[in-house]
Amino acid sequence: MKKLKKIPKFKSEDEEAEFWNTHDSTEYLDWSKAQGVIFPNLKPTSRSISIRLPEYIINEVKVEANKLDIPYQALMKQYIARGVEKERQK
């Protein structure tokens, strides 16, 4: 097993990022001992978009969302996600 170098102390995140962009991490870390990690409480980054839909579609989604007791925009996101997943599986 090779001797690992000591990771230096950094004054800022930018300094640390520059360091790792210019150095090989295998000289500082033994990746064979790395373990997978799950962050269950992270929420995906969202971005607002503008989309024009016929009013009757919006109204139908609102009716369905009301039956499910969820916000209509949340139901629209579910519908879009299902559609994307269905297309991905083709």
C-alpha positions in Angstrom: 0.0 0.0 0.0 1.4 3.4 -1.0 1.8 6.2 1.5 -0.9 8.8 1.0 -0.1 12.5 0.9 -1.7 14.8 3.6 -4.6 16.9 2.3 -3.8 20.5 2.9 -5.9 23.0 4.7 -7.8 25.4 2.4 -8.7 29.0 3.0 -11.8 28.9 0.8 -13.9 26.6 -1.3 -12.5 28.2 -4.5 -8.9 27.4 -3.3 -10.0 23.8 -2.6 -11.7 23.4 -6.0 -8.6 24.7 -7.7 -6.5 22.2 -5.8 -8.6 19.2 -6.7 -8.8 20.4 -10.4 -5.0 20.3 -10.6 -4.1 17.3 -8.4 -4.7 13.5 -8.6 -7.0 12.5 -5.7 -5.6 9.0 -5.6 -2.4 10.5 -4.2 -4.4 11.7 -1.2 -7.3 9.2 -0.7 -7.6 5.5 -0.7 -10.6 5.0 -3.0 -10.7 1.3 -2.4 -12.1 2.0 1.0 -14.8 4.4 -0.2 -18.4 3.7 0.6 -21.5 4.7 -1.3 -23.7 7.3 0.4 -27.4 8.1 -0.1 -28.8 11.6 0.7 -32.5 10.9 1.0 -33.5 14.4 2.0 -32.0 16.2 -0.9 -34.6 17.8 -3.2 -33.8 18.2 -6.9 -33.2 21.7 -8.1 -36.3 23.2 -9.7 -36.6 25.9 -12.2 -39.7 27.9 -13.1 -40.9 27.8 -16.7 -43.7 29.3 -18.5 -45.9 27.1 -20.6 -49.2 27.9 -22.4 -51.9 25.3 -22.1 -55.5 25.3 -23.1 -57.7 26.3 -20.3 -59.8 23.1 -20.4 -56.6 21.1 -19.7 -55.8 23.3 -16.7 -59.3 23.0 -15.4 -59.4 19.2 -15.8 -56.1 18.9 -13.9 -57.4 21.2 -11.2 -60.5 18.9 -10.8 -58.3 15.8 -10.6 -55.9 17.5 -8.2 -58.8 18.5 -6.0 -60.0 14.9 -5.8 -56.5 13.9 -4.8 -56.2 16.8 -2.3 -52.9 18.0 -3.8 -51.9 21.2 -5.6 -52.7 21.1 -9.3 -49.2 22.1 -10.2 -47.8 19.2 -8.2 -50.2 16.9 -10.2 -49.0 18.4 -13.5 -45.3 17.7 -12.4 -46.4 14.0 -11.7 -48.0 13.8 -15.2 -44.9 15.2 -16.9 -42.6 12.9 -14.9 -44.7 9.8 -15.8 -44.7 10.8 -19.5 -40.9 11.3 -19.5 -40.3 8.0 -17.8 -42.6 6.2 -20.3 -40.7 7.7 -23.2 -37.4 6.8 -21.7 -38.5 3.1 -21.4 -39.3 2.9 -25.1 
